[in-house]
């Protein structure tokens, strides 16, 4: 069971509602304003639907999610994440966790081995456990489940994932890489980003080799390609959690981002359930 303990969140973005930013348009462009308004409403409706399905799934399987939490494309962290729709009182925060996620809902390397046994054999599962890292195993399972998201046990969670993980090494063009580095160059100068693009390219080659290894070993059994595994590795690299003997993807928890000025949330990992 993973708990998000609230006692340290009294000054964090989870405990403080954040108003949505509003795009301002000139009176001469009502059509543009209307399109932006529709786009904002669509994003809010989409996020609300995703989070409701995810929260219901967690609750139905023995977990809990505080009713005031919502998913926003403009969270206080500056990106997509969980925020609060209303003030959460100190009494509520001290009463218990804002979120609890049962272990059975977490996507771990153990789940991967069970999937391999189901679709191939115990022998292949043992070979995979010996030759692949935990990240590779989890990415293999995630790639497989994403191909069957409409019938997957993790369907509500899979629907909450972004289409493109925020990993620079997933970008393939110089223009995309330059767009990633430009804010840092502007803020800190050329010296601060010297060698950055080359390091990203080297990381991409490492991740490609990692995904190709997964495809060679498990591609046929799980019907996954190196390209699908590469994308899944991006999710694992940017979202996985590790604590004690537990590692993997924890639904809902990996949506929680916070600004640098906020106090970090306290997480508890309990391997027993």
Secondary structure, DSSP 4 states (H G I P E B T S, - for coil): -EEEE-TT-TTSTTSS--PPP-----GGGHHHHHHHHHHHHHHHHHHHHHHHHHHHHHHHTT-EE-TTEEEETT-TTSSSEEEESS---HHHHHHS-SEEE-GGGSB-HHHHHHHHHHHS-HHHHHHHHHHS-HHHHHHHHHHHHHTTTTT-TTHHHHTTS-SS-S-GGG--SHHHHHHHHHHHHHHH-GGGGTTHHHHHHHHHHHHHHHHHHHHHHHHHHHT--HHHHHHHHHHHHHH-EEETTEEEB-TTGGG----TTSPPPEEEE-TT-
